[in-house]
Amino acid sequence: SMEIKISIPKLDSLKKALREWPEVSAKEIDIAIKKSIFKITEKTIPITPIDTGRLRGSIKEGTSFGRLKGKIQPTANYALKVHEMKTRPKAPGTVAKFLKVGVEKSMGDIKKFFIQALENIANKTSRKI
């Protein structure tokens, strides 16, 4: 199993907002998480090594959401092996460590999604955060 951690900007402010305005904050944070997960899959699928296309399809299949969490876990049982591949993938434009690279390519957008969430919380609660 492999985990890729993502550092969220303004995390302390988001935690504080969640304590003070749990409903509004959870809703906005969940939106930011969903947008982030979709952005990662959008950036990851085109660079994922391809043979039958099963691995690429399994990325979307393995996407799930819970309260204040999102997960991308490709369902193809060989996903980790391909991800950690030492040789260069044959198809042009594809890379090993495709999910890690997809996350890196998404970080600018992810930061914006969470900053937007904080702004939305501030607007909806009429408070400066």
PyMOL commands that set and color helices and strands:
alter all, ss='L'
color gray80, all
select helices_A, chain A and resi 11-20+22-47+54-61+79-83+98-125
alter helices_A, ss='H'
color red, helices_A
select strands_A, chain A and resi 63-66+69-72
alter strands_A, ss='S'
color yellow, strands_A
deselect
rebuild
show_as cartoon
